[in-house]
Amino acid sequence: MKAIGATLEHIQSVTLIKQRALQYLFTKAINYSWNPTTNPLIINSYIVNGPRPSRKPKVTHEFKQQILKKVTSDQYGREKSCAYIAAECGYSTQTVWRVLRRYKYRKTKPIKKPCLIKAIKEARY
């Protein structure tokens, strides 16, 4: 539409793309040697965003396995708090909590059998 002389206001009303974004797309296409007079078609590769660098994920597969091993290693593993596991592993409490939630672990209270007093023991005999 820009190649046939349409204004940015008209293009914005038709496409619902803001004028500043349209200007950015036209500038990007022109940098890729787009010429509206000779070739009015804009190729998608002119305006598609390129790959963006991202940070390495903090939670690796080995880290997840380390946390799950701490929880499932023995009967006291489920009683450990996220802060305790985080201190052992060297990560934040929130990160440990997210990993455990992702694997469907949740807060539990340890179930302990009550101790029997002498009167109850004698009544059993």
C-alpha positions as CSV (number, residue, x, y, z in Angstrom):
1,M,0.0,0.0,0.0
2,K,2.9,2.3,0.7
3,A,4.3,1.6,-2.8
4,I,1.0,2.9,-4.4
5,G,1.1,6.1,-2.4
6,A,-1.2,5.3,0.6
7,T,-0.6,7.4,3.7
8,L,0.5,5.9,7.0
9,E,-2.9,6.9,8.6
10,H,-4.8,5.0,5.9
11,I,-2.5,1.9,6.2
12,Q,-2.9,2.0,10.0
13,S,-6.7,2.1,9.7
14,V,-6.8,-0.9,7.3
15,T,-4.1,-3.1,9.0
16,L,-4.5,-2.0,12.6
17,I,-0.7,-1.7,12.9
18,K,0.6,1.4,14.6
19,Q,2.3,4.1,12.5
20,R,5.6,3.7,14.3
21,A,5.7,0.0,13.7
22,L,4.9,0.6,10.0
23,Q,7.8,3.1,9.7
24,Y,10.1,0.6,11.3
25,L,9.0,-2.1,8.8
26,F,9.5,0.2,5.8
27,T,12.9,1.2,7.0
28,K,13.9,-2.4,7.5
29,A,12.7,-3.3,4.0
30,I,14.6,-0.4,2.5
31,N,17.7,-1.5,4.3
32,Y,17.3,-4.9,2.5
33,S,17.3,-3.0,-0.8
34,W,13.5,-2.8,-1.3
35,N,12.6,-0.1,-3.8
36,P,8.9,0.8,-4.0
37,T,9.2,2.3,-7.5
38,T,10.8,-0.7,-9.3
39,N,9.5,-3.6,-7.2
40,P,6.6,-2.8,-5.0
41,L,6.4,-6.3,-3.4
42,I,7.9,-6.7,0.1
43,I,9.3,-10.2,0.6
44,N,8.6,-11.7,4.0
45,S,12.3,-12.1,4.7
46,Y,12.7,-8.3,4.6
47,I,10.5,-7.8,7.6
48,V,10.6,-11.1,9.6
49,N,12.5,-10.8,12.9
50,G,15.8,-12.5,13.1
51,P,16.9,-14.9,15.8
52,R,17.5,-13.2,19.1
53,P,20.1,-14.2,21.6
54,S,18.8,-15.6,24.8
55,R,20.3,-16.4,28.1
56,K,21.2,-20.0,28.9
57,P,18.5,-21.7,31.0
58,K,19.4,-21.7,34.6
59,V,17.5,-25.0,35.3
60,T,19.3,-27.7,33.4
61,H,18.3,-31.4,33.2
62,E,21.1,-32.3,35.5
63,F,20.0,-29.7,38.1
64,K,16.4,-31.0,37.9
65,Q,17.6,-34.6,38.5
66,Q,19.8,-33.4,41.4
67,I,16.8,-31.8,43.1
68,L,14.5,-34.8,42.5
69,K,17.2,-37.1,43.9
70,K,17.4,-35.1,47.1
71,V,13.6,-35.4,47.5
72,T,13.3,-39.1,46.7
73,S,16.6,-40.4,48.1
74,D,15.2,-41.5,51.5
75,Q,12.2,-41.2,53.8
76,Y,13.3,-37.8,55.1
77,G,13.7,-36.3,51.6
78,R,10.0,-35.4,51.4
79,E,10.3,-33.5,54.7
80,K,13.1,-31.2,53.5
81,S,12.0,-27.7,52.8
82,C,12.8,-25.8,49.5
83,A,15.2,-23.6,51.4
84,Y,17.1,-26.6,52.8
85,I,17.4,-28.2,49.3
86,A,18.4,-24.9,47.8
87,A,21.2,-24.5,50.4
88,E,22.5,-28.0,49.5
89,C,22.3,-27.4,45.8
90,G,23.4,-23.8,45.6
91,Y,20.3,-22.4,43.9
92,S,17.6,-20.1,45.0
93,T,14.6,-21.3,47.0
94,Q,12.2,-20.1,44.4
95,T,13.9,-22.1,41.6
96,V,13.8,-25.3,43.7
97,W,10.1,-24.7,44.4
98,R,9.4,-24.2,40.6
99,V,11.1,-27.4,39.7
100,L,9.2,-29.4,42.4
101,R,5.9,-27.9,41.3
102,R,6.6,-28.8,37.7
103,Y,7.1,-32.4,38.7
104,K,3.8,-32.4,40.7
105,Y,5.4,-32.4,44.2
106,R,3.5,-30.4,46.8
107,K,3.7,-29.6,50.5
108,T,3.1,-32.5,52.8
109,K,3.3,-33.0,56.5
110,P,5.2,-36.1,57.7
111,I,2.8,-38.7,59.0
112,K,4.1,-40.2,62.3
113,K,2.5,-42.9,64.4
114,P,1.7,-41.7,67.9
115,C,3.7,-43.3,70.6
116,L,1.8,-45.7,72.7
117,I,1.7,-45.0,76.4
118,K,1.9,-47.7,79.0
119,A,-1.8,-47.9,79.7
120,I,-2.6,-48.6,76.0
121,K,0.2,-51.2,75.7
122,E,-1.1,-53.0,78.8
123,A,-4.7,-52.9,77.4
124,R,-3.5,-54.5,74.2
125,Y,-1.9,-57.4,76.0
